[in-house]
Amino acid sequence: VLLSTSGSSRNLLVAAGRARSVGVTVWAFTGPLPNPLGTFADDVLAVPAKQAATVQELHLTALHILCEALDAALGVTPEHPTVVRTA
């Protein structure tokens, strides 16, 4: 899973190329398409926002959802469930 607001970060493009060369599936979270990483990845979540901060906030949200889904698939439960307090 590679995160890039521009989708053109050289180090991530190199990482994606190396991953694919050994058979690893590449998922990319990017800003607006088209961009090199989005084109190169097997799957891409592209946020069509102009502000980098908005792209990053949505990437973070999506990553948390992905982690929750993985935990659920593996049967992992948190030791201390989240407690929501109101005033």
MARRODREN-136961 format. One record per atom (N, C-alpha, C, O): residue in three letters; atom name; y, z, x. Coordinates in steps of 0.1 Angstrom, whole numbers. Layout:
N
{paro=ALA&nuba=CA&c2=Y&c3=Z&c1=X}
...
This chain:
87
{paro=VAL&nuba=N&c2=-12&c3=0&c1=9}
{paro=VAL&nuba=CA&c2=0&c3=0&c1=0}
{paro=VAL&nuba=C&c2=12&c3=0&c1=9}
{paro=VAL&nuba=O&c2=14&c3=9&c1=17}
{paro=LEU&nuba=N&c2=20&c3=-10&c1=8}
{paro=LEU&nuba=CA&c2=32&c3=-12&c1=16}
{paro=LEU&nuba=C&c2=45&c3=-11&c1=7}
{paro=LEU&nuba=O&c2=45&c3=-18&c1=-3}
{paro=LEU&nuba=N&c2=55&c3=-4&c1=11}
{paro=LEU&nuba=CA&c2=67&c3=-2&c1=3}
{paro=LEU&nuba=C&c2=79&c3=-8&c1=11}
{paro=LEU&nuba=O&c2=81&c3=-4&c1=23}
{paro=SER&nuba=N&c2=86&c3=-17&c1=5}
{paro=SER&nuba=CA&c2=97&c3=-23&c1=12}
{paro=SER&nuba=C&c2=107&c3=-28&c1=1}
{paro=SER&nuba=O&c2=104&c3=-36&c1=-8}
{paro=THR&nuba=N&c2=120&c3=-23&c1=2}
{paro=THR&nuba=CA&c2=130&c3=-27&c1=-8}
{paro=THR&nuba=C&c2=133&c3=-42&c1=-6}
{paro=THR&nuba=O&c2=136&c3=-49&c1=-16}
{paro=SER&nuba=N&c2=133&c3=-47&c1=6}
{paro=SER&nuba=CA&c2=137&c3=-61&c1=9}
{paro=SER&nuba=C&c2=125&c3=-70&c1=8}
{paro=SER&nuba=O&c2=127&c3=-82&c1=4}
{paro=GLY&nuba=N&c2=113&c3=-65&c1=11}
{paro=GLY&nuba=CA&c2=101&c3=-73&c1=12}
{paro=GLY&nuba=C&c2=101&c3=-82&c1=24}
{paro=GLY&nuba=O&c2=93&c3=-91&c1=25}
{paro=SER&nuba=N&c2=110&c3=-79&c1=33}
{paro=SER&nuba=CA&c2=110&c3=-87&c1=46}
{paro=SER&nuba=C&c2=109&c3=-79&c1=58}
{paro=SER&nuba=O&c2=112&c3=-84&c1=69}
{paro=SER&nuba=N&c2=105&c3=-67&c1=57}
{paro=SER&nuba=CA&c2=104&c3=-58&c1=69}
{paro=SER&nuba=C&c2=93&c3=-63&c1=78}
{paro=SER&nuba=O&c2=82&c3=-64&c1=74}
{paro=ARG&nuba=N&c2=97&c3=-67&c1=91}
{paro=ARG&nuba=CA&c2=88&c3=-73&c1=100}
{paro=ARG&nuba=C&c2=75&c3=-65&c1=102}
{paro=ARG&nuba=O&c2=64&c3=-70&c1=102}
{paro=ASN&nuba=N&c2=77&c3=-52&c1=105}
{paro=ASN&nuba=CA&c2=66&c3=-43&c1=108}
{paro=ASN&nuba=C&c2=56&c3=-43&c1=96}
{paro=ASN&nuba=O&c2=44&c3=-42&c1=98}
{paro=LEU&nuba=N&c2=61&c3=-44&c1=84}
{paro=LEU&nuba=CA&c2=52&c3=-44&c1=72}
{paro=LEU&nuba=C&c2=45&c3=-57&c1=71}
{paro=LEU&nuba=O&c2=33&c3=-58&c1=66}
{paro=LEU&nuba=N&c2=52&c3=-68&c1=74}
{paro=LEU&nuba=CA&c2=45&c3=-81&c1=73}
{paro=LEU&nuba=C&c2=34&c3=-82&c1=84}
{paro=LEU&nuba=O&c2=24&c3=-88&c1=81}
{paro=VAL&nuba=N&c2=36&c3=-76&c1=96}
{paro=VAL&nuba=CA&c2=26&c3=-76&c1=106}
{paro=VAL&nuba=C&c2=14&c3=-67&c1=101}
{paro=VAL&nuba=O&c2=3&c3=-71&c1=103}
{paro=ALA&nuba=N&c2=17&c3=-56&c1=95}
{paro=ALA&nuba=CA&c2=7&c3=-47&c1=90}
{paro=ALA&nuba=C&c2=-1&c3=-54&c1=79}
{paro=ALA&nuba=O&c2=-14&c3=-53&c1=79}
{paro=ALA&nuba=N&c2=5&c3=-61&c1=70}
{paro=ALA&nuba=CA&c2=-2&c3=-68&c1=60}
{paro=ALA&nuba=C&c2=-11&c3=-79&c1=65}
{paro=ALA&nuba=O&c2=-22&c3=-80&c1=61}
{paro=GLY&nuba=N&c2=-6&c3=-86&c1=75}
{paro=GLY&nuba=CA&c2=-14&c3=-97&c1=81}
{paro=GLY&nuba=C&c2=-26&c3=-91&c1=88}
{paro=GLY&nuba=O&c2=-37&c3=-97&c1=87}
{paro=ARG&nuba=N&c2=-25&c3=-80&c1=95}
{paro=ARG&nuba=CA&c2=-36&c3=-74&c1=102}
{paro=ARG&nuba=C&c2=-46&c3=-68&c1=92}
{paro=ARG&nuba=O&c2=-58&c3=-70&c1=94}
{paro=ALA&nuba=N&c2=-41&c3=-62&c1=82}
{paro=ALA&nuba=CA&c2=-50&c3=-57&c1=71}
{paro=ALA&nuba=C&c2=-58&c3=-68&c1=65}
{paro=ALA&nuba=O&c2=-70&c3=-67&c1=64}
{paro=ARG&nuba=N&c2=-52&c3=-78&c1=61}
{paro=ARG&nuba=CA&c2=-59&c3=-90&c1=55}
{paro=ARG&nuba=C&c2=-69&c3=-96&c1=64}
{paro=ARG&nuba=O&c2=-79&c3=-101&c1=60}
{paro=SER&nuba=N&c2=-65&c3=-96&c1=77}
{paro=SER&nuba=CA&c2=-74&c3=-103&c1=87}
{paro=SER&nuba=C&c2=-88&c3=-95&c1=88}
{paro=SER&nuba=O&c2=-98&c3=-101&c1=93}
{paro=VAL&nuba=N&c2=-88&c3=-83&c1=84}
{paro=VAL&nuba=CA&c2=-100&c3=-75&c1=85}
{paro=VAL&nuba=C&c2=-106&c3=-72&c1=71}
{paro=VAL&nuba=O&c2=-115&c3=-64&c1=69}
{paro=GLY&nuba=N&c2=-100&c3=-79&c1=61}
{paro=GLY&nuba=CA&c2=-106&c3=-78&c1=47}
{paro=GLY&nuba=C&c2=-100&c3=-67&c1=38}
{paro=GLY&nuba=O&c2=-106&c3=-64&c1=28}
{paro=VAL&nuba=N&c2=-89&c3=-61&c1=42}
{paro=VAL&nuba=CA&c2=-83&c3=-50&c1=34}
{paro=VAL&nuba=C&c2=-74&c3=-57&c1=24}
{paro=VAL&nuba=O&c2=-66&c3=-65&c1=27}
{paro=THR&nuba=N&c2=-75&c3=-52&c1=12}
{paro=THR&nuba=CA&c2=-66&c3=-57&c1=1}
{paro=THR&nuba=C&c2=-52&c3=-51&c1=3}
{paro=THR&nuba=O&c2=-50&c3=-39&c1=6}
{paro=VAL&nuba=N&c2=-42&c3=-59&c1=2}
{paro=VAL&nuba=CA&c2=-28&c3=-55&c1=4}
{paro=VAL&nuba=C&c2=-21&c3=-54&c1=-9}
{paro=VAL&nuba=O&c2=-20&c3=-64&c1=-17}
{paro=TRP&nuba=N&c2=-16&c3=-42&c1=-12}
{paro=TRP&nuba=CA&c2=-7&c3=-40&c1=-24}
{paro=TRP&nuba=C&c2=7&c3=-38&c1=-18}
{paro=TRP&nuba=O&c2=9&c3=-31&c1=-9}
{paro=ALA&nuba=N&c2=17&c3=-44&c1=-24}
{paro=ALA&nuba=CA&c2=31&c3=-43&c1=-20}
{paro=ALA&nuba=C&c2=39&c3=-39&c1=-31}
{paro=ALA&nuba=O&c2=38&c3=-43&c1=-43}
{paro=PHE&nuba=N&c2=48&c3=-29&c1=-28}
{paro=PHE&nuba=CA&c2=59&c3=-25&c1=-37}
{paro=PHE&nuba=C&c2=71&c3=-30&c1=-31}
{paro=PHE&nuba=O&c2=75&c3=-27&c1=-20}
{paro=THR&nuba=N&c2=78&c3=-39&c1=-38}
{paro=THR&nuba=CA&c2=90&c3=-46&c1=-32}
{paro=THR&nuba=C&c2=102&c3=-46&c1=-42}
{paro=THR&nuba=O&c2=101&c3=-41&c1=-53}
{paro=GLY&nuba=N&c2=113&c3=-50&c1=-37}
{paro=GLY&nuba=CA&c2=125&c3=-53&c1=-45}
{paro=GLY&nuba=C&c2=123&c3=-67&c1=-52}
{paro=GLY&nuba=O&c2=111&c3=-71&c1=-53}
{paro=PRO&nuba=N&c2=133&c3=-73&c1=-56}
{paro=PRO&nuba=CA&c2=133&c3=-85&c1=-63}
{paro=PRO&nuba=C&c2=125&c3=-96&c1=-56}
{paro=PRO&nuba=O&c2=126&c3=-98&c1=-44}
{paro=LEU&nuba=N&c2=118&c3=-104&c1=-64}
{paro=LEU&nuba=CA&c2=111&c3=-116&c1=-58}
{paro=LEU&nuba=C&c2=121&c3=-128&c1=-59}
{paro=LEU&nuba=O&c2=130&c3=-128&c1=-67}
{paro=PRO&nuba=N&c2=119&c3=-138&c1=-51}
{paro=PRO&nuba=CA&c2=108&c3=-139&c1=-41}
{paro=PRO&nuba=C&c2=112&c3=-132&c1=-28}
{paro=PRO&nuba=O&c2=123&c3=-130&c1=-25}
{paro=ASN&nuba=N&c2=102&c3=-128&c1=-21}
{paro=ASN&nuba=CA&c2=103&c3=-122&c1=-8}
{paro=ASN&nuba=C&c2=90&c3=-124&c1=0}
{paro=ASN&nuba=O&c2=80&c3=-126&c1=-6}
{paro=PRO&nuba=N&c2=91&c3=-124&c1=13}
{paro=PRO&nuba=CA&c2=79&c3=-127&c1=21}
{paro=PRO&nuba=C&c2=67&c3=-118&c1=18}
{paro=PRO&nuba=O&c2=55&c3=-122&c1=17}
{paro=LEU&nuba=N&c2=69&c3=-105&c1=17}
{paro=LEU&nuba=CA&c2=58&c3=-95&c1=15}
{paro=LEU&nuba=C&c2=52&c3=-97&c1=1}
{paro=LEU&nuba=O&c2=40&c3=-97&c1=0}
{paro=GLY&nuba=N&c2=60&c3=-99&c1=-9}
{paro=GLY&nuba=CA&c2=55&c3=-102&c1=-22}
{paro=GLY&nuba=C&c2=46&c3=-114&c1=-23}
{paro=GLY&nuba=O&c2=36&c3=-115&c1=-30}
{paro=THR&nuba=N&c2=50&c3=-125&c1=-15}
{paro=THR&nuba=CA&c2=42&c3=-137&c1=-15}
{paro=THR&nuba=C&c2=29&c3=-135&c1=-8}
{paro=THR&nuba=O&c2=19&c3=-141&c1=-11}
{paro=PHE&nuba=N&c2=29&c3=-126&c1=3}
{paro=PHE&nuba=CA&c2=18&c3=-125&c1=11}
{paro=PHE&nuba=C&c2=7&c3=-115&c1=6}
{paro=PHE&nuba=O&c2=-4&c3=-116&c1=9}
{paro=ALA&nuba=N&c2=12&c3=-105&c1=-2}
{paro=ALA&nuba=CA&c2=3&c3=-95&c1=-7}
{paro=ALA&nuba=C&c2=-7&c3=-100&c1=-18}
{paro=ALA&nuba=O&c2=-5&c3=-110&c1=-24}
{paro=ASP&nuba=N&c2=-18&c3=-93&c1=-19}
{paro=ASP&nuba=CA&c2=-28&c3=-96&c1=-29}
{paro=ASP&nuba=C&c2=-22&c3=-93&c1=-43}
{paro=ASP&nuba=O&c2=-24&c3=-100&c1=-53}
{paro=ASP&nuba=N&c2=-16&c3=-81&c1=-44}
{paro=ASP&nuba=CA&c2=-9&c3=-77&c1=-57}
{paro=ASP&nuba=C&c2=5&c3=-71&c1=-53}
{paro=ASP&nuba=O&c2=6&c3=-65&c1=-42}
{paro=VAL&nuba=N&c2=14&c3=-73&c1=-62}
{paro=VAL&nuba=CA&c2=28&c3=-69&c1=-59}
{paro=VAL&nuba=C&c2=34&c3=-62&c1=-71}
{paro=VAL&nuba=O&c2=33&c3=-68&c1=-82}
{paro=LEU&nuba=N&c2=41&c3=-51&c1=-69}
{paro=LEU&nuba=CA&c2=49&c3=-45&c1=-79}
{paro=LEU&nuba=C&c2=64&c3=-48&c1=-75}
{paro=LEU&nuba=O&c2=68&c3=-41&c1=-65}
{paro=ALA&nuba=N&c2=70&c3=-57&c1=-81}
{paro=ALA&nuba=CA&c2=84&c3=-61&c1=-77}
{paro=ALA&nuba=C&c2=94&c3=-55&c1=-87}
{paro=ALA&nuba=O&c2=93&c3=-57&c1=-99}
{paro=VAL&nuba=N&c2=103&c3=-48&c1=-82}
{paro=VAL&nuba=CA&c2=114&c3=-42&c1=-90}
{paro=VAL&nuba=C&c2=126&c3=-51&c1=-90}
{paro=VAL&nuba=O&c2=132&c3=-52&c1=-79}
{paro=PRO&nuba=N&c2=130&c3=-57&c1=-101}
{paro=PRO&nuba=CA&c2=141&c3=-66&c1=-101}
{paro=PRO&nuba=C&c2=154&c3=-59&c1=-102}
{paro=PRO&nuba=O&c2=162&c3=-62&c1=-111}
{paro=ALA&nuba=N&c2=157&c3=-50&c1=-93}
{paro=ALA&nuba=CA&c2=170&c3=-43&c1=-93}
{paro=ALA&nuba=C&c2=178&c3=-47&c1=-81}
{paro=ALA&nuba=O&c2=173&c3=-50&c1=-70}
{paro=LYS&nuba=N&c2=191&c3=-47&c1=-82}
{paro=LYS&nuba=CA&c2=200&c3=-50&c1=-71}
{paro=LYS&nuba=C&c2=202&c3=-39&c1=-62}
{paro=LYS&nuba=O&c2=205&c3=-41&c1=-50}
{paro=GLN&nuba=N&c2=202&c3=-27&c1=-67}
{paro=GLN&nuba=CA&c2=204&c3=-15&c1=-58}
{paro=GLN&nuba=C&c2=191&c3=-10&c1=-52}
{paro=GLN&nuba=O&c2=181&c3=-8&c1=-58}
{paro=ALA&nuba=N&c2=192&c3=-8&c1=-38}
{paro=ALA&nuba=CA&c2=180&c3=-4&c1=-31}
{paro=ALA&nuba=C&c2=175&c3=10&c1=-36}
{paro=ALA&nuba=O&c2=163&c3=13&c1=-37}
{paro=ALA&nuba=N&c2=185&c3=19&c1=-40}
{paro=ALA&nuba=CA&c2=181&c3=32&c1=-45}
{paro=ALA&nuba=C&c2=173&c3=31&c1=-57}
{paro=ALA&nuba=O&c2=164&c3=39&c1=-59}
{paro=THR&nuba=N&c2=176&c3=22&c1=-66}
{paro=THR&nuba=CA&c2=169&c3=20&c1=-79}
{paro=THR&nuba=C&c2=155&c3=15&c1=-76}
{paro=THR&nuba=O&c2=145&c3=20&c1=-81}
{paro=VAL&nuba=N&c2=153&c3=6&c1=-66}
{paro=VAL&nuba=CA&c2=140&c3=1&c1=-62}
{paro=VAL&nuba=C&c2=132&c3=12&c1=-57}
{paro=VAL&nuba=O&c2=120&c3=14&c1=-61}
{paro=GLN&nuba=N&c2=138&c3=20&c1=-48}
{paro=GLN&nuba=CA&c2=131&c3=31&c1=-42}
{paro=GLN&nuba=C&c2=126&c3=42&c1=-52}
{paro=GLN&nuba=O&c2=115&c3=47&c1=-51}
{paro=GLU&nuba=N&c2=135&c3=45&c1=-61}
{paro=GLU&nuba=CA&c2=132&c3=55&c1=-72}
{paro=GLU&nuba=C&c2=120&c3=50&c1=-80}
{paro=GLU&nuba=O&c2=111&c3=58&c1=-83}
{paro=LEU&nuba=N&c2=119&c3=37&c1=-84}
{paro=LEU&nuba=CA&c2=108&c3=32&c1=-92}
{paro=LEU&nuba=C&c2=96&c3=31&c1=-83}
{paro=LEU&nuba=O&c2=85&c3=33&c1=-89}
{paro=HIS&nuba=N&c2=97&c3=28&c1=-71}
{paro=HIS&nuba=CA&c2=85&c3=28&c1=-62}
{paro=HIS&nuba=C&c2=79&c3=42&c1=-61}
{paro=HIS&nuba=O&c2=67&c3=43&c1=-62}
{paro=LEU&nuba=N&c2=87&c3=52&c1=-60}
{paro=LEU&nuba=CA&c2=83&c3=66&c1=-59}
{paro=LEU&nuba=C&c2=75&c3=70&c1=-72}
{paro=LEU&nuba=O&c2=65&c3=76&c1=-71}
{paro=THR&nuba=N&c2=81&c3=66&c1=-83}
{paro=THR&nuba=CA&c2=75&c3=69&c1=-96}
{paro=THR&nuba=C&c2=61&c3=62&c1=-97}
{paro=THR&nuba=O&c2=51&c3=68&c1=-101}
{paro=ALA&nuba=N&c2=61&c3=49&c1=-93}
{paro=ALA&nuba=CA&c2=48&c3=42&c1=-94}
{paro=ALA&nuba=C&c2=38&c3=47&c1=-85}
{paro=ALA&nuba=O&c2=26&c3=48&c1=-88}
{paro=LEU&nuba=N&c2=42&c3=52&c1=-73}
{paro=LEU&nuba=CA&c2=33&c3=58&c1=-63}
{paro=LEU&nuba=C&c2=27&c3=71&c1=-68}
{paro=LEU&nuba=O&c2=15&c3=73&c1=-67}
{paro=HIS&nuba=N&c2=35&c3=79&c1=-75}
{paro=HIS&nuba=CA&c2=30&c3=91&c1=-81}
{paro=HIS&nuba=C&c2=20&c3=88&c1=-92}
{paro=HIS&nuba=O&c2=10&c3=95&c1=-93}
{paro=ILE&nuba=N&c2=23&c3=78&c1=-100}
{paro=ILE&nuba=CA&c2=13&c3=74&c1=-111}
{paro=ILE&nuba=C&c2=0&c3=69&c1=-105}
{paro=ILE&nuba=O&c2=-11&c3=73&c1=-110}
{paro=LEU&nuba=N&c2=1&c3=62&c1=-94}
{paro=LEU&nuba=CA&c2=-11&c3=57&c1=-87}
{paro=LEU&nuba=C&c2=-19&c3=68&c1=-82}
{paro=LEU&nuba=O&c2=-31&c3=69&c1=-83}
{paro=CYS&nuba=N&c2=-12&c3=78&c1=-76}
{paro=CYS&nuba=CA&c2=-19&c3=90&c1=-70}
{paro=CYS&nuba=C&c2=-26&c3=98&c1=-81}
{paro=CYS&nuba=O&c2=-37&c3=103&c1=-80}
{paro=GLU&nuba=N&c2=-19&c3=100&c1=-92}
{paro=GLU&nuba=CA&c2=-25&c3=107&c1=-104}
{paro=GLU&nuba=C&c2=-37&c3=100&c1=-109}
{paro=GLU&nuba=O&c2=-47&c3=106&c1=-112}
{paro=ALA&nuba=N&c2=-37&c3=87&c1=-110}
{paro=ALA&nuba=CA&c2=-48&c3=79&c1=-114}
{paro=ALA&nuba=C&c2=-60&c3=80&c1=-105}
{paro=ALA&nuba=O&c2=-72&c3=81&c1=-109}
{paro=LEU&nuba=N&c2=-57&c3=80&c1=-92}
{paro=LEU&nuba=CA&c2=-68&c3=82&c1=-82}
{paro=LEU&nuba=C&c2=-74&c3=96&c1=-83}
{paro=LEU&nuba=O&c2=-86&c3=97&c1=-82}
{paro=ASP&nuba=N&c2=-65&c3=106&c1=-84}
{paro=ASP&nuba=CA&c2=-71&c3=119&c1=-86}
{paro=ASP&nuba=C&c2=-80&c3=120&c1=-98}
{paro=ASP&nuba=O&c2=-90&c3=126&c1=-97}
{paro=ALA&nuba=N&c2=-75&c3=114&c1=-109}
{paro=ALA&nuba=CA&c2=-83&c3=115&c1=-121}
{paro=ALA&nuba=C&c2=-97&c3=108&c1=-119}
{paro=ALA&nuba=O&c2=-107&c3=112&c1=-124}
{paro=ALA&nuba=N&c2=-96&c3=96&c1=-113}
{paro=ALA&nuba=CA&c2=-109&c3=89&c1=-110}
{paro=ALA&nuba=C&c2=-118&c3=96&c1=-101}
{paro=ALA&nuba=O&c2=-130&c3=95&c1=-103}
{paro=LEU&nuba=N&c2=-113&c3=104&c1=-92}
{paro=LEU&nuba=CA&c2=-121&c3=112&c1=-83}
{paro=LEU&nuba=C&c2=-125&c3=125&c1=-88}
{paro=LEU&nuba=O&c2=-133&c3=133&c1=-82}
{paro=GLY&nuba=N&c2=-119&c3=129&c1=-100}
{paro=GLY&nuba=CA&c2=-122&c3=142&c1=-106}
{paro=GLY&nuba=C&c2=-115&c3=153&c1=-99}
{paro=GLY&nuba=O&c2=-119&c3=165&c1=-100}
{paro=VAL&nuba=N&c2=-104&c3=150&c1=-92}
{paro=VAL&nuba=CA&c2=-96&c3=161&c1=-85}
{paro=VAL&nuba=C&c2=-86&c3=167&c1=-95}
{paro=VAL&nuba=O&c2=-80&c3=160&c1=-103}
{paro=THR&nuba=N&c2=-86&c3=180&c1=-95}
{paro=THR&nuba=CA&c2=-77&c3=187&c1=-104}
{paro=THR&nuba=C&c2=-68&c3=196&c1=-95}
{paro=THR&nuba=O&c2=-73&c3=202&c1=-85}
{paro=PRO&nuba=N&c2=-55&c3=197&c1=-98}
{paro=PRO&nuba=CA&c2=-47&c3=206&c1=-90}
{paro=PRO&nuba=C&c2=-50&c3=221&c1=-91}
{paro=PRO&nuba=O&c2=-54&c3=225&c1=-102}
{paro=GLU&nuba=N&c2=-49&c3=228&c1=-80}
{paro=GLU&nuba=CA&c2=-52&c3=242&c1=-81}
{paro=GLU&nuba=C&c2=-41&c3=250&c1=-89}
{paro=GLU&nuba=O&c2=-44&c3=259&c1=-96}
{paro=HIS&nuba=N&c2=-29&c3=245&c1=-88}
{paro=HIS&nuba=CA&c2=-18&c3=251&c1=-95}
{paro=HIS&nuba=C&c2=-11&c3=240&c1=-104}
{paro=HIS&nuba=O&c2=-3&c3=233&c1=-99}
{paro=PRO&nuba=N&c2=-15&c3=240&c1=-116}
{paro=PRO&nuba=CA&c2=-9&c3=229&c1=-125}
{paro=PRO&nuba=C&c2=6&c3=231&c1=-125}
{paro=PRO&nuba=O&c2=12&c3=242&c1=-124}
{paro=THR&nuba=N&c2=13&c3=220&c1=-127}
{paro=THR&nuba=CA&c2=27&c3=220&c1=-128}
{paro=THR&nuba=C&c2=32&c3=228&c1=-140}
{paro=THR&nuba=O&c2=27&c3=227&c1=-151}
{paro=VAL&nuba=N&c2=41&c3=237&c1=-137}
{paro=VAL&nuba=CA&c2=47&c3=245&c1=-148}
{paro=VAL&nuba=C&c2=61&c3=240&c1=-151}
{paro=VAL&nuba=O&c2=69&c3=240&c1=-142}
{paro=VAL&nuba=N&c2=64&c3=237&c1=-163}
{paro=VAL&nuba=CA&c2=77&c3=233&c1=-167}
{paro=VAL&nuba=C&c2=84&c3=245&c1=-174}
{paro=VAL&nuba=O&c2=78&c3=250&c1=-184}
{paro=ARG&nuba=N&c2=95&c3=249&c1=-169}
{paro=ARG&nuba=CA&c2=102&c3=260&c1=-175}
{paro=ARG&nuba=C&c2=115&c3=255&c1=-181}
{paro=ARG&nuba=O&c2=121&c3=246&c1=-176}
{paro=THR&nuba=N&c2=118&c3=261&c1=-192}
{paro=THR&nuba=CA&c2=131&c3=257&c1=-199}
{paro=THR&nuba=C&c2=139&c3=269&c1=-199}
{paro=THR&nuba=O&c2=135&c3=281&c1=-197}
{paro=ALA&nuba=N&c2=152&c3=267&c1=-200}
{paro=ALA&nuba=CA&c2=162&c3=278&c1=-200}
{paro=ALA&nuba=C&c2=161&c3=287&c1=-211}
{paro=ALA&nuba=O&c2=169&c3=297&c1=-212}
